[in-house]
Amino acid sequence: MFDKKLMGKRLRELRESDRQTLEDVANSINSSKGTLSNIELGKKPVSLDMAITLAEYFGVSMDYLLGNYDPSEHAFVNQPSLDYQTAEGKVSSDGQNRDYYDPRDKNVIDQLIENLNVESIEELKKYLIYLNARQN
């Protein structure tokens, strides 16, 4: 179930982590400061177009923004686990065959990302958004 307050909280965290004001974001996405404030406070429902715009602007997935993905659990909420395929078959970071996404794989990904520069991280974000959209 969609939680307006959770989306607002995540939106505010994203905005503040980028050190942007409501006015900065509003100007960048052709919206108003008041509209964004109401979304952040969970007072205003967000349209699909606005949710897409905000997810693209902050470089996050719609699942994250809408509260379907909890990064602290490294899992999707109210959705089945993800499968992934390698040339050798379905495997996890510990080398075991699995029929599901193993959250421990995030550690491997985190280690790989640590050495990337800012430009490469931005490219990676765009590619991940593309992959997410392609799967849906």
C-alpha positions in Angstrom: 0.0 0.0 0.0 1.3 3.4 -0.9 2.4 5.6 2.0 2.4 9.3 1.2 4.4 10.1 4.4 7.1 7.6 3.6 7.5 9.0 0.1 7.6 12.5 1.5 10.3 11.5 4.0 12.4 9.8 1.3 12.0 12.8 -1.0 13.1 15.2 1.7 16.1 13.0 2.6 17.2 12.9 -1.1 16.8 16.7 -1.4 18.7 17.4 1.7 21.5 14.9 0.9 22.0 16.9 -2.3 21.9 20.1 -0.3 19.1 21.5 -2.3 16.2 23.7 -1.2 12.6 23.1 -2.2 12.9 26.1 -4.5 16.0 24.6 -6.2 14.2 21.3 -7.0 10.9 23.1 -7.9 12.7 25.3 -10.4 14.6 22.3 -11.9 11.5 20.3 -12.5 9.1 23.1 -13.4 7.0 22.7 -10.3 6.2 24.9 -7.3 7.8 25.1 -3.9 4.4 24.7 -2.3 3.6 21.5 -4.2 6.9 19.9 -3.3 6.4 21.0 0.3 3.0 19.3 0.5 4.4 16.1 -1.1 7.2 16.0 1.4 4.8 16.5 4.3 2.5 13.8 3.0 -0.3 16.2 2.6 -0.6 16.0 -1.2 -0.9 12.8 -3.3 1.7 12.7 -6.0 0.7 12.1 -9.7 2.4 9.4 -11.7 4.1 12.1 -13.9 5.5 13.9 -10.8 6.7 10.6 -9.2 8.6 9.7 -12.4 10.0 13.2 -12.7 11.2 13.1 -9.1 12.7 9.6 -9.4 14.6 10.6 -12.5 15.7 13.9 -11.0 17.2 12.3 -7.9 18.4 9.2 -9.8 16.5 6.6 -7.8 14.0 3.9 -8.7 10.3 4.4 -8.5 10.2 1.4 -6.1 12.5 3.2 -3.7 10.7 6.6 -3.9 7.2 5.0 -3.5 8.3 2.8 -0.6 8.3 -0.6 -2.3 12.1 -1.0 -1.7 13.8 -0.8 1.7 17.5 -0.4 1.2 18.2 -1.2 4.9 16.8 -4.7 4.3 18.1 -4.9 0.7 14.8 -6.3 -0.4 11.6 -5.3 -2.1 8.6 -4.8 0.2 5.5 -6.8 -0.7 7.1 -8.2 -3.8 8.7 -11.6 -4.6 12.5 -11.9 -4.4 14.5 -11.1 -7.5 16.1 -13.8 -9.6 19.3 -13.2 -11.5 21.1 -15.2 -14.0 24.8 -15.7 -14.8 26.4 -17.8 -17.5 26.8 -20.5 -14.9 23.2 -20.3 -13.7 21.5 -18.7 -10.7 24.2 -18.1 -8.1 24.8 -15.8 -5.1 27.9 -14.1 -3.8 28.8 -17.2 -1.8 28.8 -19.3 -5.0 25.7 -21.3 -4.0 23.0 -22.0 -6.5 19.9 -20.0 -5.5 16.5 -19.4 -6.8 16.4 -15.9 -5.3 18.4 -12.7 -5.0 20.9 -12.9 -2.1 21.2 -9.6 -0.2 24.8 -10.4 0.6 25.6 -9.6 -3.1 25.1 -5.9 -2.2 28.4 -6.1 -0.3 30.2 -7.1 -3.5 28.5 -4.3 -5.4 29.3 -1.8 -2.7 33.0 -2.8 -2.8 33.1 -2.3 -6.6 31.4 1.1 -6.4 33.8 2.4 -3.7 36.6 2.9 -6.2 34.5 4.7 -8.9 34.8 8.4 -9.4 31.7 10.7 -9.3 31.3 10.7 -13.1 31.3 6.9 -13.2 28.8 6.7 -10.4 26.4 9.0 -12.3 26.7 6.8 -15.4 26.0 3.8 -13.2 22.9 5.4 -11.8 21.6 6.1 -15.3 22.3 2.6 -16.4 20.5 1.1 -13.4 17.5 3.3 -14.0 17.5 2.1 -17.6 17.8 -1.6 -16.5 15.0 -1.1 -14.0 12.7 0.4 -16.7 13.6 -2.3 -19.2 12.5 -5.0 -16.8 9.2 -3.4 -16.1 
